[in-house]
Amino acid sequence: MLQSHRELIVWQRAIQLSIAIYQLSAGFPRREIYGLTSQLRRASVSIASNIAEGYGRGSKGEYKQFLSIARGSNLELQTQLVIAKELQFASAASIDAAECITIEIDKMLNTMLKKL
């Protein structure tokens, strides 16, 4: 039995993803600070936040709901990364690296949702 949400690998990977997104978006054009930069950052933070909040809820149903929200934020982030890549806001390699983490997180969240 886990003692804390911090022991969940999916939560740990989501934290790593948020850090990667902050570092990646730091090089975006200044004009995007309230646009794509903000959207990417909020979506990435939302993933780990919803995993943690769901873990702290009192029922399996609520946990599933928050994991589903985290999954939605992850898919939102994937979409935003495609846009950033098409606009060439960062190197394709750095965006691809972040996308790989989102795919890994998506697989973990899907597995967790199926098991609940």
C-alpha positions as CSV (number, residue, x, y, z in Angstrom):
1,M,0.0,0.0,0.0
2,L,1.3,3.4,-0.9
3,Q,1.8,6.0,1.8
4,S,1.5,9.0,-0.4
5,H,0.7,10.1,-4.0
6,R,4.4,11.0,-4.2
7,E,5.1,7.3,-4.5
8,L,3.1,7.0,-7.7
9,I,5.4,6.7,-10.7
10,V,2.9,8.5,-12.9
11,W,2.8,11.4,-10.5
12,Q,6.7,11.5,-10.5
13,R,6.7,11.5,-14.3
14,A,4.1,14.2,-14.4
15,I,6.3,16.4,-12.2
16,Q,9.3,15.7,-14.5
17,L,7.1,16.6,-17.5
18,S,6.1,19.9,-15.9
19,I,9.7,20.8,-15.3
20,A,10.5,19.9,-18.9
21,I,7.7,22.0,-20.2
22,Y,8.8,25.0,-18.2
23,Q,12.3,24.7,-19.5
24,L,11.1,24.1,-23.1
25,S,8.7,27.0,-23.1
26,A,11.2,29.4,-21.5
27,G,12.7,29.8,-25.0
28,F,9.4,30.5,-26.7
29,P,8.8,33.9,-28.3
30,R,8.0,36.6,-25.7
31,R,4.7,37.4,-27.4
32,E,3.5,33.9,-26.4
33,I,3.8,34.4,-22.7
34,Y,0.0,34.7,-22.4
35,G,-0.7,32.3,-25.2
36,L,0.9,28.9,-25.9
37,T,3.5,29.3,-23.1
38,S,0.8,29.8,-20.5
39,Q,-1.4,27.0,-21.9
40,L,1.4,24.5,-22.0
41,R,2.5,25.3,-18.4
42,R,-1.0,25.2,-17.0
43,A,-1.9,21.9,-18.7
44,S,1.4,20.3,-17.5
45,V,0.9,21.4,-13.9
46,S,-2.7,20.2,-14.1
47,I,-1.6,16.6,-14.8
48,A,0.3,16.1,-11.6
49,S,-2.1,18.2,-9.6
50,N,-5.1,16.1,-10.5
51,I,-3.3,12.9,-9.9
52,A,-2.5,14.1,-6.4
53,E,-6.0,15.5,-5.7
54,G,-7.6,12.3,-6.9
55,Y,-5.4,10.2,-4.7
56,G,-6.4,12.3,-1.7
57,R,-10.1,11.9,-2.3
58,G,-12.3,9.5,-0.3
59,S,-13.7,7.3,-3.0
60,K,-12.6,5.2,-6.0
61,G,-15.1,7.1,-8.1
62,E,-13.6,10.4,-7.3
63,Y,-10.1,9.1,-7.9
64,K,-11.1,7.9,-11.3
65,Q,-12.7,11.2,-12.1
66,F,-9.5,13.1,-11.2
67,L,-7.3,10.6,-13.2
68,S,-9.6,11.2,-16.1
69,I,-9.1,15.0,-15.8
70,A,-5.3,14.4,-15.6
71,R,-5.6,12.3,-18.8
72,G,-7.5,15.1,-20.5
73,S,-4.9,17.6,-19.5
74,N,-2.2,15.3,-20.8
75,L,-3.9,15.0,-24.2
76,E,-4.4,18.8,-24.2
77,L,-0.7,19.2,-23.7
78,Q,0.1,16.8,-26.5
79,T,-2.0,18.9,-28.8
80,Q,-0.3,22.1,-27.7
81,L,3.1,20.5,-28.3
82,V,2.1,19.7,-31.9
83,I,1.2,23.3,-32.4
84,A,4.5,24.5,-30.9
85,K,6.4,22.1,-33.1
86,E,4.6,23.3,-36.2
87,L,5.3,26.9,-35.3
88,Q,8.9,26.0,-34.7
89,F,9.0,27.5,-31.2
90,A,11.6,25.0,-30.1
91,S,13.7,22.3,-31.6
92,A,11.8,19.2,-32.8
93,A,14.1,17.1,-30.7
94,S,13.1,18.9,-27.4
95,I,9.4,18.8,-28.3
96,D,9.7,15.1,-29.2
97,A,11.3,14.4,-25.8
98,A,8.4,16.1,-24.0
99,E,5.9,14.2,-26.2
100,C,7.5,10.9,-25.3
101,I,6.8,11.6,-21.6
102,T,3.2,12.5,-22.4
103,I,2.8,9.2,-24.2
104,E,4.3,7.3,-21.2
105,I,2.0,9.2,-18.8
106,D,-1.1,8.4,-21.0
107,K,-0.3,4.7,-20.9
108,M,0.1,4.8,-17.1
109,L,-3.2,6.7,-16.6
110,N,-5.1,4.4,-18.9
111,T,-3.8,1.4,-17.0
112,M,-4.7,2.9,-13.7
113,L,-8.2,3.8,-14.9
114,K,-8.8,0.3,-16.2
115,K,-7.7,-1.3,-12.9
116,L,-10.0,1.0,-10.9
